[in-house]
């Protein structure tokens, strides 16, 4: 079932005429997902030991905080660069889904055993 | 009667899994239904504006619930789960991780299930935040631009799948080694 809304004209509720800010948020989420996977995999391979930020929670507190910081920085940079621009959706969509897939793959414990 | 029906730790576990995580799943279901079924044609008016505004706040609510689920899970429920039991103790009921490691048949509940639960929810929360941002900032475009809506739906479907899977793993862990 499709619900159709049809009432009047005008364009309310969109901050700007470009889609850059929306796509910056979406691509940044992909980067954040990839960052979590990357931090986890380098930690599991022993290349980088991220210290715990909250000892009772252990290393996960440091790994996830680092990845969250990477996500927020990536979002801020992309937002600043893209907020006034019209960006091609397909490329961002593909890149975001690829980054999410890689991030999930790297957080999948059976993959750690292959390294 | 002095017996407590629920301990403080089990109340936090229920808040984490049922109220926050379950609420996020319900919210995502409603948002997905709206995104898939609502179409705005022939211009933008007060009714469409109201629908888009409600959708935006629904998406924001989902993101908030997911972040609360993640933070409560990581910083409140996880520490007692991973606590190391004192030397020589035989009853491991208060030490879920040690309890799972004690039996070969349940080791996977930590080495796979809990390891997934430690990291993947953060990915889900980031995806939900991105969709919420789009829903609040670009709310009319989300209902009028088919490509952007497809992108939001795909991220929400991934998010919903991840949270459902994580929730199922949580049920398994809590069934064998509950935080009580």
Interface residues (C-beta under 8 A of the other chain):
Chain A: X1 X2 X3 X4 X5 X6 X7 X8 X9 X10 X11 X12 X13 X14 X15 X19 X21 X22 X25 X26 X28 X29 X32 X33 X36 X37 X40 X54 X56 X57 X58 X60 X61 X63 X64 X67 X68 X71 X89 X90 X92 X93 X96 X97 X100 X103 X104 X107 X108 X109 X110
Chain B: X37 X38 X39 X40 X41 X42 X43 X44 X45 X46 X47 X48 X49 X51 X52 X53 X74 X75 X78 X79 X82 X83 X111 X112 X115 X116 X118 X119 X120 X122 X123 X126 X127 X129 X130 X131 X133 X134 X137 X138 X139 X140 X141 X143 X145 X147 X148 X150 X151 X154 X155 X158 X162
